[in-house]
Amino acid sequence: MNLLLWAVQIVLAVKFLSVTYTHGLRAGKGKMASGRQRLGGAGRPVLVAIALGALLGAAGLVLPGVTGLLPWLTPWAAALLAVMMLVGVGMHLSCRDGANPVPGLVILALAAFVAYGRWVLAPL
């Protein structure tokens, strides 16, 4: 179980690093630009907050287990990333931007699995 959780944690960390890039650094390009315009003046700060949360979450998924420091942080990071994905799926659906909610729900389920797994099944 520990190996499976590590694999999922690494996959999620890579995914959330890509979210950091797309929502933080490329927020003015392509589809992100139209979504940012729909949010109005709050668009850029919201995207920066998402990018920062994704970056911290990705670090929280991997670094505590690798370093042995603050291992309780991993299930919390996974749980907060699951909440972030739930809000993100809801936001995309409410904006009606044509985004498919299924990938977001899969990522939400994986993050919830890591949170449960690291709290109950195989704590660090």
Buried (B, 14 or more C-beta within 10 A) or exposed (E): EEEEBBEBBEBBBEBBBEBBBBBBEBBEEEEBEEBBEEBEEEBBEBBEBBBEBBBBBBBBBBBBBEEEEEEEBBBBBBBBBBBBBBEBBEBBEEEEEEBEEEEBEEBBEBBBBBBBBBBEEEEB
